[in-house]
Amino acid sequence: MTIRHTRLTLAALAGLALLGACGSGDAPAAPAAETATVLDNGMTVSEVVDARQTHLKAVGKAFKTISDNLKASEPDMAAIQAAAASVPTETADMGDWFPEGSGPASGVKTDALPAIWENKADFDSRIADFHAASATLASTAEAGDIAAISEAFKATGATCKSCHETYRADD
């Protein structure tokens, strides 16, 4: 799911919520930061944060599938391969998930730390490292060697961890 697709979905859901609130008179107002702040990409901060969390949860689910199968006595190679292939695809536009203004100062709950925007070059470098590792994981999984997949999975996980340690709260 792309951010653009997510934006359209979220806009439709927001419209339905507004229609549902019509006439109730006592619907609580949404926080101003979520509705008023439109970023350079045309999305609100809330839409951006929701979209990136959706993508990151999909990556987490793929990682869990791989991890669970690597621990299994009889790993499901097709599940590993599908999950590994989904990671570089799901994160292809990861650099766009963190536009200026979508951090915690926006008022929208996010675990993204201000350090992302303070050290953008380093953050972008870590995203590039993740992309390289996830591409290696996908191609290694396609080859089907469990030991090699395990090593590529550890390397990909290390790129995630290095970013989380510096740029994510609650880790």
C-alpha positions as a Python dict, from the first residue, in 0.01 Angstrom:
ca = {
    (1, 'M'): (0, 0, 0),
    (2, 'T'): (146, 333, -101),
    (3, 'I'): (117, 653, 97),
    (4, 'R'): (-96, 792, -186),
    (5, 'H'): (-335, 496, -163),
    (6, 'T'): (-341, 525, 215),
    (7, 'R'): (-416, 897, 187),
    (8, 'L'): (-719, 828, -32),
    (9, 'T'): (-843, 559, 202),
    (10, 'L'): (-798, 781, 505),
    (11, 'A'): (-972, 1071, 331),
    (12, 'A'): (-1269, 848, 252),
    (13, 'L'): (-1285, 726, 613),
    (14, 'A'): (-1262, 1083, 741),
    (15, 'G'): (-1548, 1185, 511),
    (16, 'L'): (-1762, 900, 638),
    (17, 'A'): (-1685, 996, 997),
    (18, 'L'): (-1787, 1355, 926),
    (19, 'L'): (-2110, 1243, 765),
    (20, 'G'): (-2183, 1023, 1064),
    (21, 'A'): (-2130, 1314, 1298),
    (22, 'C'): (-2366, 1545, 1108),
    (23, 'G'): (-2659, 1646, 1321),
    (24, 'S'): (-2522, 1503, 1643),
    (25, 'G'): (-2420, 1849, 1761),
    (26, 'D'): (-2196, 1717, 2035),
    (27, 'A'): (-1924, 1534, 1843),
    (28, 'P'): (-1585, 1621, 1987),
    (29, 'A'): (-1358, 1827, 1767),
    (30, 'A'): (-1042, 1660, 1643),
    (31, 'P'): (-718, 1808, 1771),
    (32, 'A'): (-612, 2100, 1553),
    (33, 'A'): (-268, 1954, 1483),
    (34, 'E'): (-424, 1649, 1319),
    (35, 'T'): (-670, 1830, 1097),
    (36, 'A'): (-516, 2170, 1022),
    (37, 'T'): (-155, 2087, 946),
    (38, 'V'): (-115, 1983, 584),
    (39, 'L'): (239, 1886, 494),
    (40, 'D'): (425, 1947, 171),
    (41, 'N'): (310, 1608, 41),
    (42, 'G'): (-57, 1716, 71),
    (43, 'M'): (-132, 1486, 365),
    (44, 'T'): (-210, 1580, 722),
    (45, 'V'): (35, 1480, 993),
    (46, 'S'): (-215, 1224, 1120),
    (47, 'E'): (-244, 1068, 774),
    (48, 'V'): (135, 1047, 739),
    (49, 'V'): (184, 891, 1082),
    (50, 'D'): (-99, 642, 1022),
    (51, 'A'): (43, 546, 683),
    (52, 'R'): (398, 492, 808),
    (53, 'Q'): (272, 292, 1106),
    (54, 'T'): (68, 74, 871),
    (55, 'H'): (375, 7, 656),
    (56, 'L'): (599, -59, 955),
    (57, 'K'): (346, -300, 1105),
    (58, 'A'): (343, -489, 774),
    (59, 'V'): (722, -514, 791),
    (60, 'G'): (697, -633, 1150),
    (61, 'K'): (449, -900, 1046),
    (62, 'A'): (684, -1015, 768),
    (63, 'F'): (975, -1027, 1013),
    (64, 'K'): (766, -1233, 1257),
    (65, 'T'): (678, -1479, 982),
    (66, 'I'): (1044, -1520, 893),
    (67, 'S'): (1155, -1545, 1256),
    (68, 'D'): (889, -1799, 1348),
    (69, 'N'): (977, -2014, 1049),
    (70, 'L'): (1350, -1997, 1113),
    (71, 'K'): (1281, -2131, 1464),
    (72, 'A'): (1050, -2408, 1339),
    (73, 'S'): (1168, -2765, 1305),
    (74, 'E'): (1026, -2766, 952),
    (75, 'P'): (1034, -2410, 814),
    (76, 'D'): (779, -2315, 550),
    (77, 'M'): (1010, -2195, 273),
    (78, 'A'): (726, -2045, 69),
    (79, 'A'): (615, -1835, 369),
    (80, 'I'): (972, -1720, 431),
    (81, 'Q'): (1021, -1630, 66),
    (82, 'A'): (692, -1439, 44),
    (83, 'A'): (761, -1249, 365),
    (84, 'A'): (1119, -1168, 265),
    (85, 'A'): (1008, -1049, -79),
    (86, 'S'): (746, -822, 78),
    (87, 'V'): (994, -623, 287),
    (88, 'P'): (1178, -433, 10),
    (89, 'T'): (850, -385, -173),
    (90, 'E'): (666, -257, 134),
    (91, 'T'): (947, -15, 219),
    (92, 'A'): (1040, 107, -129),
    (93, 'D'): (937, 464, -47),
    (94, 'M'): (1038, 457, 321),
    (95, 'G'): (1235, 780, 285),
    (96, 'D'): (906, 960, 211),
    (97, 'W'): (740, 835, 531),
    (98, 'F'): (908, 1099, 747),
    (99, 'P'): (838, 1441, 595),
    (100, 'E'): (934, 1753, 786),
    (101, 'G'): (661, 1835, 1037),
    (102, 'S'): (550, 1476, 1106),
    (103, 'G'): (740, 1434, 1430),
    (104, 'P'): (624, 1454, 1792),
    (105, 'A'): (615, 1836, 1791),
    (106, 'S'): (311, 1808, 1561),
    (107, 'G'): (96, 1690, 1849),
    (108, 'V'): (21, 1357, 1681),
    (109, 'K'): (132, 1052, 1881),
    (110, 'T'): (437, 900, 1718),
    (111, 'D'): (741, 708, 1835),
    (112, 'A'): (953, 890, 1577),
    (113, 'L'): (1207, 1105, 1761),
    (114, 'P'): (1305, 1461, 1664),
    (115, 'A'): (1654, 1325, 1595),
    (116, 'I'): (1522, 1201, 1258),
    (117, 'W'): (1490, 1556, 1129),
    (118, 'E'): (1791, 1685, 1323),
    (119, 'N'): (2019, 1420, 1164),
    (120, 'K'): (1838, 1363, 835),
    (121, 'A'): (2150, 1259, 641),
    (122, 'D'): (2232, 986, 894),
    (123, 'F'): (1870, 873, 907),
    (124, 'D'): (1855, 854, 527),
    (125, 'S'): (2182, 658, 527),
    (126, 'R'): (2032, 406, 768),
    (127, 'I'): (1727, 371, 544),
    (128, 'A'): (1963, 300, 252),
    (129, 'D'): (2142, 37, 463),
    (130, 'F'): (1807, -121, 546),
    (131, 'H'): (1706, -127, 178),
    (132, 'A'): (2032, -298, 82),
    (133, 'A'): (1997, -555, 360),
    (134, 'S'): (1630, -625, 283),
    (135, 'A'): (1709, -674, -87),
    (136, 'T'): (1981, -922, 11),
    (137, 'L'): (1736, -1097, 243),
    (138, 'A'): (1481, -1130, -37),
    (139, 'S'): (1731, -1270, -287),
    (140, 'T'): (1884, -1502, -26),
    (141, 'A'): (1539, -1632, 68),
    (142, 'E'): (1462, -1696, -298),
    (143, 'A'): (1771, -1923, -314),
    (144, 'G'): (1626, -2132, -31),
    (145, 'D'): (1929, -2195, 195),
    (146, 'I'): (1799, -2172, 555),
    (147, 'A'): (2142, -2100, 707),
    (148, 'A'): (2205, -1817, 458),
    (149, 'I'): (1853, -1682, 512),
    (150, 'S'): (1913, -1678, 887),
    (151, 'E'): (2233, -1474, 841),
    (152, 'A'): (2066, -1231, 599),
    (153, 'F'): (1773, -1197, 839),
    (154, 'K'): (2008, -1113, 1127),
    (155, 'A'): (2184, -852, 912),
    (156, 'T'): (1853, -695, 810),
    (157, 'G'): (1734, -694, 1171),
    (158, 'A'): (2056, -521, 1274),
    (159, 'T'): (1979, -235, 1036),
    (160, 'C'): (1637, -200, 1195),
    (161, 'K'): (1783, -205, 1543),
    (162, 'S'): (2045, 58, 1464),
    (163, 'C'): (1775, 297, 1349),
    (164, 'H'): (1538, 219, 1636),
    (165, 'E'): (1810, 279, 1895),
    (166, 'T'): (1864, 634, 1773),
    (167, 'Y'): (1544, 742, 1607),
    (168, 'R'): (1253, 564, 1779),
    (169, 'A'): (1106, 608, 2127),
    (170, 'D'): (967, 320, 2333),
    (171, 'D'): (1220, 67, 2211),
}
